[in-house]
Amino acid sequence: MAYRQAAAGWLRRRFGVTLDPEHEIAACVGTKELVASTAHFLRLRSPDRDTVLFPAVSYPTYAMGAVLAGCRPVPVPDLATGGPDLSAIDPSDSARALLLWTNSPSNPTGALTDTGRPAEWGRAHGVPVFADECYAEFTWDGPPRSELEAGPDGVVAVHSLSKRSNLAGVRAGFYAGDSALVGYLLDVRRHAGLMVPGPVQAGAVAAFEDDAHVEDQRRRYSRRLSFLAGVLGTAGLPVEPPAGGFYLWVPVPATFAGDGWSVAELLALEAGLLVSPGEFYGPDGADHVRVAVVQPMSRLELVAERLAGRELTAVS
Ligand SMILES: Cc1ncc(COP(=O)(O)O)c(C=O)c1O
């Protein structure tokens, strides 16, 4: 219960959202397992529904969760301003949807969802909305936002210490919101043994209750993002700073002969910088690469040295 109370305290502090820790919050073993397993568990509850909706350019586990559940993964196109284009969802897909995933700030694009729109759409269509907000602390455009600000009905927000506190190895997350959904998942997940060990919970309470370390990490990411964006821009790969998250979503320049894979190869060969081809996040991402600023400044300065005076055009 201390874990759930600490999570409730953080939700209140960070988003001004008040939930009942006993009935509206539950622990998960990091959030990847929850993302991968939720469609499977919801399908047991609603066997007449077989479709998982998720952002077209996104963390691959939303689609993988659909596949593992024997469901149809149906990508929802992104709005240019960020977040899902809900008007593009075919009524035949919403009628079959088990859930809609949203992710704000987005991995990989850093875009923010207009909070409240997915909740409204989900309620109108009887589709639960699962809002993956694990990068919320690293929101750069305005304060962090949660879909729960629109109320918990039909909404479950998903959070993790992996990003907030840099504790990915600890495997501590939680899901929070609609009491019927949280209560159902808590019951079935218990039978699958998906419980967070006591010592991990005790450490996680300390992390949830402290904000100073998050401020330090925000400063680090912010400095790295602007430094690396500057280095890449000078080398011929201009990129806008993200609205949130700790990734640069770099478009392949129109003049460049090749796609995200070629840029990834070039950056590896010329700068020793390992980045992800955008295709990892769906076919719509193929003309981008994702650069994670998870290395210290000394490593990023090395990249700057290697690229100094270079204009990247093609593999030499
Ligand atoms: C969007 C998103 N959701 C969930 C996760 C899973 O994180 P964890 O299982 O460490 O909480 C990640 C990890 O990269 C992610 O990028």
The ligand as an SDF file (V2000), in Angstrom:
LIG
                    3D

 16 16  0  0  0  0  0  0  0  0999 V2000
    6.9520    4.5480  -24.6680 C   0  0  0  0  0  0  0  0  0  0  0  0
    7.5150    3.5340  -23.7250 C   0  0  0  0  0  0  0  0  0  0  0  0
    6.6640    2.8820  -22.9120 N   0  0  0  0  0  0  0  0  0  0  0  0
    7.1000    1.9490  -22.0610 C   0  0  0  0  0  0  0  0  0  0  0  0
    8.4510    1.6400  -21.9760 C   0  0  0  0  0  0  0  0  0  0  0  0
    8.8650    0.5500  -21.0220 C   0  0  0  0  0  0  0  0  0  0  0  0
    9.6560    1.0140  -19.9830 O   0  0  0  0  0  0  0  0  0  0  0  0
    9.7970    0.1840  -18.6240 P   0  0  0  0  0  0  0  0  0  0  0  0
    9.3230   -1.2090  -18.8700 O   0  0  0  0  0  0  0  0  0  0  0  0
   11.2460    0.2090  -18.3100 O   0  0  0  0  0  0  0  0  0  0  0  0
    8.9390    0.8900  -17.6180 O   0  0  0  0  0  0  0  0  0  0  0  0
    9.3670    2.2920  -22.7940 C   0  0  0  0  0  0  0  0  0  0  0  0
   10.8030    1.9530  -22.7380 C   0  0  0  0  0  0  0  0  0  0  0  0
   11.6100    2.3690  -23.5190 O   0  0  0  0  0  0  0  0  0  0  0  0
    8.8820    3.2810  -23.6850 C   0  0  0  0  0  0  0  0  0  0  0  0
    9.7070    3.9670  -24.4900 O   0  0  0  0  0  0  0  0  0  0  0  0
  1  2  1  0
  2  3  1  0
  2 15  2  0
  3  4  2  0
  4  5  1  0
  5  6  1  0
  5 12  2  0
  6  7  1  0
  7  8  1  0
  8  9  2  0
  8 10  1  0
  8 11  1  0
 12 13  1  0
 12 15  1  0
 13 14  2  0
 15 16  1  0
M  END
$$$$
